[in-house]
Every structure is written in C-alpha cells, then in structure tokens.
Amino acid sequence: MNRRLEGKVALVTGGARGIGAAIVRRLHAEGAAVAITDVLAEPGRALAAELGERAAFFAHDTTDEAAWVATIAAVTGAFGGLQIVVNNAGVFKPGAIADTSVADVEWQFRVNQLGVFLGMKHAQLPLRAAGGGCIVNISSIAGQLGFPGAAAYVGTKWAVRGMTKTAALELAPVQIRVNSVHPGFIDTPMLDNNPPEANQAGIEATPLKRIGKPEEIAAAVAFLVGPDAGFVTGAELTVDGGWIL
Ligand SMILES: NC(=O)c1ccc[n+]([C@@H]2O[C@H](COP(=O)([O-])OP(=O)(O)OC[C@H]3O[C@@H](n4cnc5c(N)ncnc54)[C@H](O)[C@@H]3O)[C@@H](O)[C@H]2O)c1
C-alpha cells in the first residue's frame, strides 16, 4: 500500500464498523495515525487493538458538542495534532413521511446533520493550527436524489452536501479542503434496517448489478484526503455503481 499519509493524523467518526471501519483501515494502511471514534465501544476498541501502533479508540457521541471538544483535545493530546477529519457517523430509519415520527426525524437530524456540523465546527481548529488539512463528509446518493420511504434521512444527506460546499468556501482561505462522498448501496450493518425486498431492489437499481463494498468507499476517501486531490474542494464524489446516472 502506498504510504501517502505518513505523518498525518486522522479522526474517523463512526469508525467502529461498516464504512467507517473500512476508512480507518485504509488511512492506517497508507501510514496515518487514526483516531477511531464511535458510540460503539467494543468493536471500536477491538479495531484499535488489531491495528496496534498508530490507532486508538475514543468513545464519542457526535451529537454532543462538549464531547467534540473533549475528543479533539484527547486526540491531539495522544497524536500531537490533527490534519484529516472524516465525518462518517450516520443512522438510517426507513419510513414514509406519513408514518415517520418527530422523534425519528430528530434522531436522524441529530446524528447525520448536527453531528457533521459540529465536526466541522470543532475539528477545524486543530486543522487551522496545522496550517491546513482535509475534511470529508459522508453523504449518500440520498443527498443527490429523492427516495420514497426515506424523507427524513434524505433531508439530512442533502444538508450534508450543502454544508460541505459552504464549508469548502469558508475554509479555503485557511487551506482546509472539504469534500463529500456519496455512497450508493453498500454492504454494511446499516442495511439490516431495510426490508429484504428493498435490498434486492437496491441491487437492481445499480447498473453494475451488485452491492458496493465498504472498501470501495474508503478508497474514494483516501483519494480525497491525499496529495493527488490537492486542488479538489467542495466536490461531491459519487461511488454508487452508476445508480444516479
Ligand atoms: N450502507 C450504505 O448503503 C450507505 C449508503 C450511503 C451512505 N451511507 C452512509 O455511510 C455512513 C456509514 O454508514 P454504514 O453503512 O457504515 O452504517 P453502520 O451502521 O454500519 O455504521 C455507522 C456507525 O456510526 C456509528 N454512530 C451512530 N450514531 C453515532 C453517534 N451519535 N456518534 C458516533 N457514532 C455514531 C455507529 O455506532 C456505527 O458504528 C453513514 O453516514 C451512512 O449514512 C451508507
């Protein structure tokens, strides 16, 4: 593996499993020190132990502003700085608008939208101190299309796309690049919430006729935070097997 991220420190929210864990593994393999943050402590600790040197787990709820301040302090204290932040933590609960409770709308808003906002608000401080850096926000093709049966989730993912472009403009003067990644249908525990027929329909809607792998999203993130993407900011990188075409 190319060690393009040697000497960099990365923080990945929701890094204990699924797409987040694949991003953790990829950035670590490219030489970065990686802070794995999640509300799921057991798999997060196990992943950090497996990776060993240059990896650590931090229990962290991204919806809690005070927890962001404490986590950034702990990560920079442990690794001596921070240059890369991946706002990946997210939740999904399907439901037609007529059937979705305010509590379910607020839950998805808090994790998917507020959590990303707080990540950009607080993580920019050590990135500024480092003289620049990269933020990648994980949106979805649900941030580029309408999806019947997922309006609450779709709203949060469109918000991530818009916040990303705004942050890219705000932070360009301090050399912080901000981009969004838009996965299609990816094989993770998140899909356990879907009825089986919805998962089959997802494969059929994908021109490549298969489900994506978390590693294929991690590869896109690694590109965006690496030196080959030095002139890329405010972009939305869709990795969906052709779904939105
Ligand atoms: N799987 C897909 O098909 C798909 C498609 C498009 C976008 N996404 C997005 O990719 C991201 C990762 O999803 P995934 O598929 O790996 O799901 P996942 O459920 O496997 O992983 C999500 C992780 O986020 C963590 N998390 C949830 N709430 C949190 C909080 N408040 N604070 C900290 N961590 C929290 C969970 O504990 C879990 O480890 C999400 O933003 C999701 O919306 C997934």
PDBQT file of the ligand as one rigid body, heavy atoms in Angstrom, charges set to zero:
ROOT
HETATM    1  N1  LIG A 301     -24.510   1.419   3.808  1.00  0.00    +0.000 N 
HETATM    2  C1  LIG A 301     -24.993   2.171   2.821  1.00  0.00    +0.000 C 
HETATM    3  O1  LIG A 301     -25.590   1.654   1.859  1.00  0.00    +0.000 OA
HETATM    4  C2  LIG A 301     -24.796   3.670   2.837  1.00  0.00    +0.000 A 
HETATM    5  C3  LIG A 301     -25.144   4.374   1.677  1.00  0.00    +0.000 A 
HETATM    6  C4  LIG A 301     -24.961   5.753   1.642  1.00  0.00    +0.000 A 
HETATM    7  C5  LIG A 301     -24.428   6.414   2.731  1.00  0.00    +0.000 A 
HETATM    8  N2  LIG A 301     -24.100   5.704   3.857  1.00  0.00    +0.000 N 
HETATM    9  C6  LIG A 301     -23.533   6.477   4.970  1.00  0.00    +0.000 C 
HETATM   10  O2  LIG A 301     -22.290   5.938   5.325  1.00  0.00    +0.000 OA
HETATM   11  C7  LIG A 301     -22.039   6.233   6.710  1.00  0.00    +0.000 C 
HETATM   12  C8  LIG A 301     -21.623   4.955   7.429  1.00  0.00    +0.000 C 
HETATM   13  O3  LIG A 301     -22.727   4.069   7.396  1.00  0.00    +0.000 OA
HETATM   14  P1  LIG A 301     -22.589   2.472   7.437  1.00  0.00    +0.000 P 
HETATM   15  O4  LIG A 301     -23.341   1.946   6.278  1.00  0.00    +0.000 OA
HETATM   16  O5  LIG A 301     -21.195   2.070   7.654  1.00  0.00    +0.000 OA
HETATM   17  O6  LIG A 301     -23.502   2.170   8.739  1.00  0.00    +0.000 OA
HETATM   18  P2  LIG A 301     -23.201   1.400  10.102  1.00  0.00    +0.000 P 
HETATM   19  O7  LIG A 301     -24.482   1.439  10.836  1.00  0.00    +0.000 OA
HETATM   20  O8  LIG A 301     -22.566   0.085   9.815  1.00  0.00    +0.000 OA
HETATM   21  O9  LIG A 301     -22.102   2.315  10.807  1.00  0.00    +0.000 OA
HETATM   22  C9  LIG A 301     -22.414   3.583  11.340  1.00  0.00    +0.000 C 
HETATM   23  C10 LIG A 301     -21.532   3.820  12.540  1.00  0.00    +0.000 C 
HETATM   24  O10 LIG A 301     -21.870   5.105  13.078  1.00  0.00    +0.000 OA
HETATM   25  C11 LIG A 301     -21.932   4.967  14.496  1.00  0.00    +0.000 C 
HETATM   26  N3  LIG A 301     -22.771   6.008  15.098  1.00  0.00    +0.000 N 
HETATM   27  C12 LIG A 301     -24.113   6.116  15.054  1.00  0.00    +0.000 A 
HETATM   28  N4  LIG A 301     -24.527   7.176  15.768  1.00  0.00    +0.000 NA
HETATM   29  C13 LIG A 301     -23.410   7.758  16.273  1.00  0.00    +0.000 A 
HETATM   30  C14 LIG A 301     -23.177   8.892  17.089  1.00  0.00    +0.000 A 
HETATM   31  N5  LIG A 301     -24.187   9.646  17.534  1.00  0.00    +0.000 N 
HETATM   32  N6  LIG A 301     -21.904   9.192  17.417  1.00  0.00    +0.000 NA
HETATM   33  C15 LIG A 301     -20.880   8.421  16.983  1.00  0.00    +0.000 A 
HETATM   34  N7  LIG A 301     -21.030   7.337  16.218  1.00  0.00    +0.000 NA
HETATM   35  C16 LIG A 301     -22.301   7.011  15.865  1.00  0.00    +0.000 A 
HETATM   36  C17 LIG A 301     -22.496   3.580  14.719  1.00  0.00    +0.000 C 
HETATM   37  O11 LIG A 301     -22.255   3.111  16.044  1.00  0.00    +0.000 OA
HETATM   38  C18 LIG A 301     -21.757   2.773  13.651  1.00  0.00    +0.000 C 
HETATM   39  O12 LIG A 301     -20.534   2.272  14.121  1.00  0.00    +0.000 OA
HETATM   40  C19 LIG A 301     -23.317   6.852   7.253  1.00  0.00    +0.000 C 
HETATM   41  O13 LIG A 301     -23.190   8.269   7.280  1.00  0.00    +0.000 OA
HETATM   42  C20 LIG A 301     -24.357   6.433   6.230  1.00  0.00    +0.000 C 
HETATM   43  O14 LIG A 301     -25.466   7.305   6.203  1.00  0.00    +0.000 OA
HETATM   44  C21 LIG A 301     -24.267   4.353   3.930  1.00  0.00    +0.000 A 
ENDROOT
TORSDOF 0
